[in-house]
């Protein structure tokens, strides 16, 4: 039978691939965002700046501080890659969310499992590059290769996951082919998965199953409890898969962004490492909005790992703050082995 040998969760985002001297490119995007989410409310940039005026982010904006935190994230990613290659799983399950990159509002499933033989990671074409927000293009090598690459799926495991989760009363959408159409924001696998393939697997991509969770877009986002249930179901499916293969389960996204909330990030991590789920279930759902909602891609990994004897290591947490309003990304990294 298959065995879970590795778990990983990691943040992704443009700041991880952008020199700190150029983070101002993303601040332009913050000014253009009319709904910056912070502690359950939405703000324009001027409103957020006023609301957080007593927090004094000026020390965080010093270039030496930004460089130190950026370098720490790069070292954390290298450590994640080292562990991945040391453990050498045969197969991976990678949980992420699509941000209207290949899906659209004509069909946005809560849970989708890809079961194709292969899929592609494709750099942006000229038309797609024109649609990118400020400060995104420079970081795209984090997520997309310089030329079209084909990666191996694992349809046998994917179909087993689908059948097993349906037997547990999960309603699963499925896909055997990713869309390739001009109206899509990209062609091939979205950036949440591309980050793991490029930065953690370092382009040595093992056969894997992408699982899509709709963490971003109402009205059908999964609750924290549902994400915990998903992780348990995924682990049980792996345990019942009749292949003698070693499996990694990975979650991509988070922590707080596009507004950094360091107290929330640290409270979440405390709940994340706790032996029970009480603290995690106590968070109001409105804390999981915008990019921060990607933490719901971590939660299934935790509940899956809790079924194993693997030990968790928190590699690092860094608040990458890029503006006086505290916009940016909280970056966290952890693994189980």
Helices and strands as residue ranges (DSSP letters): E 3-10, G 14-17, G 20-22, H 24-32, E 36-38, E 41-43, H 45-51, G 53-55, G 58-61, H 63-87, E 91-96, E 111-114, E 118-121, H 126-131, G 137-142, E 149-152, H 155-167, E 173-175, H 191-195, I 196-200, E 207-213, H 224-240, E 246-252, E 257-259, H 262-273, H 278-281, G 285-287, G 290-295, H 296-305, E 312-321, E 327-336
